[in-house]
Structure formats: C-alpha cells, structure tokens
Amino acid sequence: MPNSIVEIKKKLDERIGEHVLVKAQAGRKRITTHHGILSKTYPAVFVIHLNDEQGTL
C-alpha cells in the first residue's frame, strides 16, 4: 500500500488515460462517487475528466 504522495503519483502515472472511480466524503454520512478518466498528474494534483453521471452513497 502506498505510504506517500510520491508513491501514489507513480501508481497513478501508470493509469493515465484509464477509467477511474473517485469516492469522496461529502459530509458526515455521505459519500459521493464519480466516474471519469485520469488525464494528467502533477506532484500533488490529479486531473480527472468526469463523466456526466454522478451519484451518492
């Protein structure tokens, strides 16, 4: 399991152009999920082009 942002970036660099699922905590008991394509990575920023569909769990 990655321990640092550098290790996470290395793993994401291998997946550029692939479909990804992003889950984010949106509140106390809410999680939002988004599907998209990973387009670029920077040292501490990951750019994902989201599809129009979105949902909450």
VEXSEKOL-189387 format. One record per residue: residue in one letter; z, y, x of N, C-alpha, C, CB in turn. Coordinates in steps of 0.001 Angstrom, whole numbers, padded with zeros to 6 digits. Glycine has a CB too. Layout:
BEGIN
   res      n.up   n.north    n.east     ca.up   ca.north   ca.east      c.up   c.north    c.east     cb.up   cb.north   cb.east
     A         Z         Y         X         Z          Y         X         Z         Y         X         Z          Y         X
...
***
This chain:
BEGIN
   res      n.up   n.north    n.east     ca.up   ca.north   ca.east      c.up   c.north    c.east     cb.up   cb.north   cb.east
     M    000000   -001182    000845    000000     000000    000000    000000    001241    000888    001223     000000   -000960
     P   -000864    002230    000567   -000937     003440    001388    000380    004213    001379   -002067     004339    000898
     N    000752    004726    002536    002000     005462    002656    001797    006958    002812    002782     004944    003814
     S    000620    007386    003208    000409     008809    003439   -000897    009257    002795    000401     009121    004948
     I   -001053    010558    002669   -002264     011121    002065   -003488    010775    002910   -002136     012654    001911
     V   -003311    010649    004223   -004426     010302    005110   -004923    008889    004804   -003998     010414    006596
     E   -004007    007956    004599   -004396     006580    004281   -005044    006497    002899   -003173     005651    004348
     I   -004537    007272    001948   -005134     007297    000607   -006552    007853    000689   -004270     008147   -000371
     K   -006741    008934    001463   -008071     009532    001616   -009050    008534    002225   -007995     010795    002488
     K   -008625    007776    003224   -009503     006776    003848   -009958    005744    002819   -008781     006075    005022
     K   -009035    005298    001970   -009391     004319    000938   -010344    004921   -000093   -008128     003795    000240
     L   -010121    006190   -000461   -010995     006835   -001437   -012365    007156   -000855   -010349     008102   -001954
     D   -012441    007445    000444   -013736     007707    001078   -014674    006518    000915   -013550     008030    002565
     E   -014125    005318    000875   -014931     004107    000698   -015459    003979   -000731   -014109     002872    001058
     R   -014878    004718   -001680   -015245     004588   -003094   -016022    005785   -003633   -014005     004392   -003921
     I   -016507    006667   -002768   -017276     007828   -003223   -018516    007342   -003967   -017675     008744   -002023
     G   -018748    007926   -005145   -019883     007549   -005975   -019573    006448   -006975   -021008     007119   -005109
     E   -018373    005894   -006927   -017991     004819   -007841   -017203    005367   -009028   -017165     003758   -007103
     H   -017180    004577   -010106   -016397     004928   -011285   -014916    004711   -010981   -016838     004089   -012521
     V   -014085    005649   -011440   -012643     005547   -011236   -011921    005853   -012540   -012173     006506   -010116
     L   -010698    005390   -012644   -009821     005675   -013772   -008662    006501   -013235   -009318     004353   -014476
     V   -008431    007670   -013840   -007359     008561   -013405   -006302    008604   -014500   -007902     009997   -013088
     K   -005056    008330   -014128   -003940     008430   -015064   -003008    009526   -014568   -003184     007064   -015206
     A   -002583    010393   -015491   -001690     011493   -015124   -000590    011620   -016159   -002468     012823   -014995
     Q    000594    011914   -015688    001710     012119   -016599    001559    013501   -017222    003085     011973   -015863
     A    001494    013546   -018564    001244     014795   -019273    002481    015310   -019993    000122     014611   -020263
     G    003561    014676   -019799    004783     015091   -020474    005820    014008   -020335    004523     015406   -021955
     R    006859    014160   -021083    007985     013244   -020966    007610    011792   -021239    009073     013663   -021906
     K    006860    011558   -022302    006495     010184   -022659    004997    010027   -022860    007227     009758   -023919
     R    004213    010924   -022289    002766     010890   -022497    002025    010730   -021186    002301     012153   -023203
     I    001022    009885   -021211    000151     009697   -020057   -001278    009911   -020529    000336     008273   -019411
     T   -002037    010742   -019808   -003445     010923   -020148   -004279    010081   -019193   -003860     012431   -020078
     T   -005366    009555   -019703   -006277     008772   -018874   -007666    009373   -018972   -006288     007279   -019302
     H   -008361    009379   -017866   -009719     009911   -017807   -010569    008983   -016950   -009732     011365   -017238
     H   -011813    008800   -017358   -012779     008028   -016584   -013744    009013   -015947   -013536     006982   -017478
     G   -014136    008740   -014720   -015076     009620   -014050   -015647    008975   -012808   -014411     010926   -013695
     I   -016372    009776   -012042   -016989     009320   -010803   -016427    010154   -009659   -018550     009427   -010869
     L   -015935    009480   -008637   -015406     010156   -007458   -016576    010736   -006679   -014565     009183   -006569
     S   -016603    012072   -006528   -017763     012685   -005881   -017494    013154   -004456   -018234     013844   -006697
     K   -016319    013707   -004181   -016018     014206   -002833   -014537    014044   -002542   -016436     015689   -002685
     T   -014221    013976   -001265   -012821     014006   -000853   -012661    015049    000244   -012344     012604   -000363
     Y   -011577    015775    000173   -011185     016735    001191   -009818    016285    001699   -011151     018219    000628
     P   -009251    016915    002721   -007985     016416    003275   -006883    016151    002245   -007477     017392    004271
     A   -006730    016978    001234   -005676     016741    000241   -006168    016947   -001188   -004494     017657    000508
     V   -007502    016962   -001387   -008083     017179   -002714   -009162    016133   -002944   -008669     018624   -002853
     F   -009189    015576   -004161   -010187     014584   -004524   -010943    015109   -005731   -009538     013195   -004820
     V   -012278    015210   -005642   -013097     015760   -006718   -013663    014610   -007538   -014240     016659   -006156
     I   -013369    014638   -008843   -013835     013600   -009752   -014570    014275   -010898   -012651     012725   -010277
     H   -015814    013865   -011137   -016575     014366   -012279   -016221    013490   -013468   -018129     014361   -011999
     L   -015543    014089   -014458   -015052     013339   -015605   -016140    013124   -016638   -013879     014052   -016235
     N   -016065    011981   -017319   -016926     011719   -018466   -016398    012520   -019645   -016986     010193   -018801
     D   -017171    012623   -020710   -016744     013376   -021890   -015590    012706   -022615   -017905     013551   -022842
     E   -015472    011391   -022482   -014416     010670   -023186   -013079    010906   -022501   -014730     009161   -023250
     Q   -012036    011050   -023301   -010688     011126   -022748   -009731    010541   -023760   -010296     012588   -022388
     G   -008598    010115   -023298   -007634     009516   -024203   -006226    009711   -023700   -007921     008044   -024389
     T   -005274    009390   -024541   -003878     009457   -024147   -003221    008139   -024492   -003151     010638   -024835
     L   -002257    007772   -023703   -001484     006559   -023959   -000090    006932   -024376   -001448     005648   -022726
***
